[in-house]
Amino acid sequence: MELKVKFFKNWFAGVPVAMLDTSTAVKIGVHTQERILIRTLGKNSKQISTIVDIVGKLVGDDEIVVSSEIKKILSLKVGEKVEISLTPAPVSMDYIKKKLNGTILKKEEIYEIVRDIVNNSLSESEIALFVSAMYEKGMNFKETIYLVKAILETGNKLILKSKYVVDKHCIGGVAGNRTTPLVVSICVAGGLIMPKSSSRAITSAAGTADVIEMVANVDVNTKDLKKIISRVGGFMVWGGGLGMVPADSKIIYIEKQLKIDPEAQLLASIMAKKLAMGAKYILIDIPYGRGAKVSRQNALKVKKKFERLGKYFHKKMKVVLTDGSQPIGNGIGPALELIDVVKVLDPNAIGPGDLEDKSVFLAGQIFELSGKVRKGQGEKFAREILKSGKAFKKFNEIVDAQGRVLKRIHLGEFKKDIFVKRTCIIEEIDNKKINNMARVAGCPVDKYSGLYLHKHVGEKLMKGEKILTVYTDSKSRMKHALKFYKKKKPVKFG
């Protein structure tokens, strides 16, 4: 059936969605929340599978209303005719069920699943089954390789000719730990090319993209990225907007809902992103310890898997294990973490020492890995760049090149200090609980919400001293955050 395209102004649904009149839906034989295939007419035909909503008089019987997401993907115009049909049941669901039963998947089966994810042929619940299957049953090395290639080959790639193209990634799980903006600024100021795409928060209070979005545009197309690289040598953007690894973006979206991060997907996601960015030298940071994503034993296992992937794809890769037993920095949440970053970068300010030291260490490792400096000289070189103000200057150049967002950084409207009731020493700060508390306060959606951690493990607090300050944009969230602190006890004292 052919229908005319209609738009509702600024209808961004978050995912591709279409609307049909009741009589049209009956003719096609489709029900609400089922899927239809929309195909453009002409030589270079495009198509997408999408969920459909059935409405009344809002849509004519010869029309289809599509969300802005579909409009962009298919490059549609008002009044343009498209062909509508029922979406056939995806074969990939059979493969997902096989994985749920613990079967090792073949190359073509994994490719089919990933293609269906990209083409929107699988619903969110069906993708959730795939994520759950990976989490529960795992994937072997061959399956992980197939997953990396499938994610990579269904997206765009950035081709850079420079000798010194570097990248880094942290597997996450540590509250604060906003090293990426610092490492990028230091490395690019030191003569390296660093195209950095980052994700938004999955289980933490903030991702690098959430933080950088406070001051710069992070949704940049690939054409403009090359201009930015040519102009300033690096960028820090949201990977989901590049079209480089679209399957990964959709899977991560589902992981956020489920609050799980399967190891195979973590490995494939990181590796595919690095390959798509054309990195020649890759540093992987695996924080481990109590409250982190992995124990030291598991960190060593993941390290070996990354090294094996690096060798398979012919990349110079180094994997470092770092202390993830407590938060890094003072701020937890987009705005608060940005403040930490700026304080470390600014030679005239005093930022968190642990965040500075870790960032200098990681940047030093990248300088040595790329051959920019001799072994053992990386940290010294990195700290000199930071202390000279060159990294701060480069950070501002990158922000300007991406498009500075002229917003004054402020914190949540409601503020509450939490004090200790006796003189004590901090014995433990649980990363997961602190991240969860920040999320209860509103992070990462409410970018000005979050926590400020005044002390770290091993430090002494006198009776009546502050341990945490909570910022929120709603009284209700403040109430729930304080309740969470009392019940879950994210900080333990001795």
C-alpha positions in Angstrom: 0.0 0.0 0.0 1.2 3.5 -0.9 0.7 6.4 1.6 1.7 10.0 1.7 4.2 11.1 4.4 3.1 13.5 7.1 5.0 15.1 10.0 4.2 16.4 13.4 6.4 19.4 14.2 9.4 18.4 16.4 8.1 14.9 17.1 11.2 13.2 18.4 10.2 9.8 19.8 13.7 8.6 20.7 13.2 5.6 18.5 11.6 5.3 15.0 7.8 5.3 15.3 4.9 5.7 12.8 1.2 6.5 13.1 -1.6 5.1 11.0 -5.4 5.7 10.7 -7.5 2.8 12.1 -9.0 2.0 8.7 -5.6 1.9 7.0 -4.2 -0.4 9.8 -7.2 -2.7 9.2 -6.4 -2.9 5.4 -2.7 -3.7 6.1 -3.6 -6.1 8.9 -1.4 -4.4 11.6 -2.1 -3.8 15.3 -0.7 -1.2 17.7 2.9 -1.9 18.7 3.4 -4.3 15.8 5.9 -3.5 13.1 5.6 -2.3 9.5 8.1 -1.8 6.7 8.4 1.6 5.2 10.1 1.7 1.8 10.9 4.8 -0.3 10.0 4.7 -4.0 12.5 5.3 -6.8 16.0 4.0 -7.9 17.9 4.4 -4.6 15.2 2.9 -2.4 15.7 2.9 1.4 13.6 1.1 3.9 13.2 0.8 7.7 11.1 -1.4 10.0 9.3 0.5 12.7 6.7 0.2 15.5 3.3 1.5 14.6 0.7 3.4 16.7 -2.9 3.4 15.5 -4.7 6.7 16.0 -8.0 8.3 15.0 -8.6 11.5 13.2 -5.0 12.8 13.5 -4.0 10.9 10.4 -5.8 10.6 7.1 -6.6 7.2 5.6 -4.1 7.9 2.8 -1.4 9.2 5.1 1.3 7.9 7.5 2.8 10.1 10.2 6.5 9.4 10.9 8.7 10.5 13.8 11.7 12.8 13.2 14.0 9.7 13.5 12.4 8.1 10.4 12.3 11.4 8.5 16.1 11.7 9.0 17.0 8.0 8.2 14.9 7.9 5.0 15.4 11.6 4.0 11.7 12.0 3.6 9.7 15.1 2.5 6.1 16.1 3.3 3.7 14.5 0.9 6.2 12.1 -0.5 4.7 8.6 -1.2 6.1 5.6 0.5 5.2 1.9 0.3 3.9 0.3 3.5 3.8 -3.5 4.3 3.9 -5.8 7.2 7.3 -6.6 8.5 8.1 -10.3 8.2 9.1 -12.0 11.4 12.9 -11.7 11.7 14.9 -14.9 11.4 17.4 -13.5 13.9 14.9 -14.2 16.7 15.6 -17.9 16.2 19.3 -17.2 16.6 18.7 -15.2 19.8 16.8 -18.1 21.2 19.7 -20.4 20.3 22.0 -18.2 22.3 19.5 -18.1 25.2 19.8 -21.9 25.2 23.6 -21.7 25.4 24.4 -22.6 21.7 27.5 -21.1 20.2 26.4 -18.9 17.3 27.9 -18.9 13.8 29.3 -15.9 12.0 26.2 -15.5 9.7 23.9 -15.8 12.7 25.6 -13.0 14.6 25.7 -10.8 11.5 22.0 -11.4 10.9 21.2 -10.3 14.5 23.3 -7.2 14.2 21.9 -6.3 10.8 18.3 -6.6 12.2 19.2 -4.4 15.1 20.6 -1.7 12.8 17.6 -2.0 10.4 15.2 -1.7 13.3 13.7 -5.1 12.6 14.0 -6.1 16.2 12.0 -4.5 18.9 13.5 -3.2 22.2 12.2 -6.3 24.0 13.8 -8.6 21.4 17.2 -6.7 21.6 16.8 -7.1 25.4 16.6 -10.8 25.0 19.9 -10.8 23.0 21.6 -8.6 25.7 20.3 -11.0 28.4 21.5 -14.0 26.4 25.0 -12.6 26.2 25.0 -11.7 29.8 23.7 -15.1 31.0 25.5 -17.4 28.5 28.5 -15.4 27.4 30.4 -15.6 24.1 33.6 -17.4 23.1 36.5 -15.6 21.3 35.2 -16.5 17.8 31.7 -15.2 18.6 33.2 -12.0 20.0 35.3 -11.5 16.9 32.2 -11.9 14.8 30.3 -9.4 17.0 33.1 -6.9 16.6 33.2 -7.2 12.8 29.4 -7.2 12.5 29.1 -4.0 14.6 32.0 -2.4 12.7 30.8 -3.3 9.2 27.2 -2.1 9.7 28.4 1.5 10.3 30.6 4.3 9.0 34.4 4.6 9.5 36.7 7.6 10.0 39.8 7.2 7.9 42.8 9.3 9.2 46.2 9.2 7.6 48.3 10.5 10.5 51.0 8.2 12.0 50.0 9.2 15.6 46.3 8.3 15.8 45.6 7.2 19.4 42.6 6.3 21.5 41.8 5.2 25.0 38.9 3.6 26.8 37.9 2.8 30.3 35.5 -0.1 31.0 33.8 2.2 33.6 32.2 1.4 36.9 34.2 3.9 39.0 32.3 7.0 40.3 33.9 10.3 39.1 36.9 9.0 37.2 36.5 11.6 34.4 40.0 11.1 33.0 39.1 11.2 29.2 38.8 15.0 28.8 42.1 15.4 30.6 43.9 12.6 28.7 42.6 13.9 25.3 43.7 17.5 26.1 47.1 16.4 27.3 47.8 14.0 24.4 46.6 16.3 21.6 48.6 19.2 23.2 51.6 16.8 23.1 51.3 16.3 19.3 49.1 13.2 19.1 45.9 12.9 17.1 43.0 11.7 19.3 39.6 11.2 17.8 37.5 10.3 20.9 34.0 9.1 20.8 32.3 8.3 24.1 29.1 6.9 25.4 26.6 8.3 27.7 26.2 6.8 31.2 25.0 3.2 31.3 25.1 2.3 35.0 27.1 5.3 36.3 26.1 8.9 37.2 27.7 10.3 34.1 29.5 9.3 30.9 32.1 11.4 29.1 29.5 12.5 26.5 27.2 13.7 29.4 30.0 15.8 30.9 31.4 17.4 27.7 27.8 18.2 26.6 27.8 20.7 29.4 30.2 22.9 27.5 30.3 21.7 23.9 28.2 20.1 21.1 28.8 16.4 21.2 26.4 15.4 18.4 28.7 16.0 15.4 28.6 14.4 11.9 31.5 12.6 10.4 32.2 15.2 7.8 32.7 17.9 10.5 34.8 15.6 12.6 37.5 15.6 9.9 37.5 19.4 9.9 37.8 19.4 13.7 40.7 17.0 13.6 42.5 19.0 10.9 42.0 22.2 12.9 42.7 21.2 16.5 43.9 17.5 16.4 41.2 15.9 18.5 37.6 15.8 19.6 35.3 14.4 22.3 32.0 13.5 20.9 29.0 11.2 21.5 29.5 8.0 19.6 25.8 7.4 19.2 25.4 10.3 16.8 28.1 9.3 14.3 26.5 6.4 12.6 29.8 4.5 13.0 28.6 1.7 15.2 24.7 2.1 15.2 24.1 -1.4 16.4 26.3 -0.7 19.5 24.3 2.5 20.3 21.0 0.6 20.2 22.4 -2.2 22.4 23.8 0.3 24.9 20.4 2.0 25.1 18.9 -1.4 26.1 21.7 -2.1 28.5 20.8 1.2 30.3 17.3 0.0 30.8 18.4 -3.4 32.0 21.4 -2.0 34.0 23.6 -4.9 32.8 26.8 -4.8 30.7 27.6 -8.2 29.2 31.4 -8.9 28.9 31.2 -9.9 25.2 29.3 -6.8 24.3 31.7 -4.7 26.4 34.7 -6.1 24.5 33.0 -5.9 21.1 31.7 -2.4 21.7 35.0 -0.9 22.8 37.0 -2.7 20.0 34.5 -1.7 17.3 34.6 1.9 18.3 38.4 2.0 18.3 38.6 0.4 14.9 35.9 2.7 13.5 37.9 5.7 14.6 41.0 4.5 12.8 43.2 4.3 16.0 46.7 2.8 15.5 47.6 2.8 19.3 45.0 1.9 21.9 45.1 2.1 25.7 42.5 0.2 27.7 42.0 1.1 31.4 40.4 -1.6 33.6 39.7 -0.4 37.1 39.3 -3.3 39.5 38.5 -3.8 43.2 35.6 -3.9 45.6 32.7 -2.0 44.2 34.2 -1.8 40.7 32.8 -3.7 37.7 35.5 -6.4 38.0 37.7 -8.0 40.7 41.5 -8.2 40.1 41.1 -11.8 39.0 38.5 -10.9 36.4 40.4 -7.8 35.4 43.3 -10.0 34.4 41.0 -12.3 32.4 39.5 -9.3 30.5 43.0 -7.9 30.0 44.0 -11.1 28.2 40.9 -10.9 26.0 41.6 -7.3 25.0 45.2 -8.1 24.2 44.1 -11.1 22.1 41.6 -8.8 20.2 44.3 -6.2 19.7 46.7 -8.8 18.3 43.9 -10.3 16.0 43.1 -6.8 14.6 46.8 -5.9 14.2 46.7 -2.9 16.6 49.3 -1.8 19.1 47.4 -2.1 22.3 48.2 -1.8 26.0 45.9 -2.7 28.8 46.5 -1.3 32.3 44.9 -2.3 35.5 44.1 0.6 37.9 42.6 1.0 41.4 38.9 1.1 41.2 38.1 0.4 44.8 36.7 3.9 45.4 35.5 7.0 43.5 38.1 9.2 41.8 37.8 13.0 42.0 35.3 14.9 44.2 32.4 15.4 41.8 29.9 12.7 40.8 27.5 13.8 38.1 27.9 15.7 34.8 28.3 19.3 36.1 30.3 18.3 39.2 32.7 16.2 37.2 33.2 18.9 34.6 34.1 21.3 37.5 36.8 18.7 38.6 38.2 18.5 35.1 38.5 22.3 34.6 40.2 22.6 38.0 42.8 20.0 37.1 43.4 21.6 33.6 43.6 25.2 34.9 47.2 25.8 36.2 45.8 28.6 38.5 43.3 26.2 40.2 43.7 23.2 42.5 41.8 20.1 41.3 41.5 16.6 42.8 45.0 15.1 43.1 43.8 11.5 42.4 42.1 12.5 39.2 45.2 14.5 38.1 47.6 11.7 38.9 45.6 9.0 37.1 45.1 11.2 34.0 48.8 12.0 33.8 49.6 8.2 34.2 47.2 7.3 31.4 48.4 10.0 29.0 52.0 9.0 29.8 51.2 5.4 28.8 49.8 6.6 25.5 52.9 8.8 24.8 55.1 5.8 25.4 52.9 3.3 23.5 52.9 5.6 20.4 56.6 6.1 20.5 56.2 9.9 21.0 58.6 9.7 24.0 61.0 7.0 25.3 59.8 4.4 27.8 59.8 5.8 31.4 59.4 9.4 30.2 55.7 9.5 29.5 54.4 10.7 32.8 57.0 13.4 33.1 56.2 14.7 29.6 52.4 14.6 30.3 52.6 16.5 33.6 54.8 19.2 32.0 52.1 19.7 29.4 49.4 19.9 32.0 51.2 22.2 34.4 52.3 24.6 31.5 48.6 25.3 30.7 49.0 23.8 27.1 46.4 21.1 27.9 43.9 23.7 29.2 44.4 25.8 26.0 43.9 22.7 23.9 40.7 21.7 25.8 39.3 25.1 25.0 40.3 24.8 21.4 38.5 21.5 21.1 35.4 22.9 22.8 35.3 25.9 20.4 35.9 23.6 17.4 32.9 21.4 18.4 30.7 24.4 19.1 30.9 25.9 22.6 27.6 25.8 24.5 27.3 29.2 26.2 25.8 28.0 29.5 26.9 29.0 32.9 27.8 26.0 35.0 25.7 25.9 38.1 24.5 23.2 40.4 21.1 21.8 41.4 18.6 24.2 43.0 18.4 22.2 46.2 21.5 21.4 48.2 22.0 19.3 51.4 25.2 18.6 53.3 25.7 15.3 55.1 27.8 15.4 58.2 29.5 12.7 60.3 28.2 12.2 63.8 31.5 11.3 65.4 35.2 11.5 64.7 36.1 8.7 62.3 38.2 7.4 59.5 36.6 6.4 56.1 37.0 2.7 55.6 35.1 2.2 52.4 33.2 4.1 49.7 31.1 1.8 47.5 31.2 2.8 43.9 28.0 1.1 42.9 26.1 2.6 45.8 27.5 6.1 45.3 26.7 5.9 41.6 23.2 4.7 42.4 22.7 7.5 45.0 23.7 10.1 42.4 21.2 8.6 40.0 18.5 8.8 42.6 19.4 12.5 42.9 18.7 12.8 39.2 21.9 11.9 37.3 22.7 11.8 34.4 19.4 13.3 33.0 19.5 16.2 35.4 23.0 17.3 34.6 23.3 19.8 37.5 22.4 17.1 40.1 24.9 14.9 41.8 27.2 14.4 44.8 30.3 16.2 46.0 32.6 13.9 48.0 34.6 15.8 50.5 36.9 13.0 51.7 38.3 9.7 50.4 39.2 6.3 51.9 41.8 6.5 54.7 41.1 10.2 55.5 40.0 11.3 59.0 36.8 13.3 59.7 36.2 15.2 62.9 32.7 15.1 64.4 30.4 17.5 62.5 32.5 17.5 59.3 31.0 17.2 55.9 31.3 13.9 54.0 28.9 14.5 51.2 27.0 17.3 49.6 23.9 16.4 47.6 22.6 18.6 44.7 19.2 18.0 43.1 16.6 20.0 41.0 13.7 18.6 43.0 12.7 18.3 46.6 11.4 14.8 46.0 14.7 13.6 44.6 16.5 15.1 47.5 14.3 13.2 49.9 14.9 9.9 48.1 18.6 10.5 47.9 18.9 11.1 51.6 16.8 8.1 52.3 19.1 6.0 50.0 22.1 7.2 52.0 20.6 6.2 55.3 19.4 2.8 54.1 22.2 1.7 51.8 25.2 3.3 53.6 27.5 3.9 50.6 30.2 5.2 52.9 31.5 3.1 55.8 33.4 4.5 58.8 35.8 3.1 61.3 
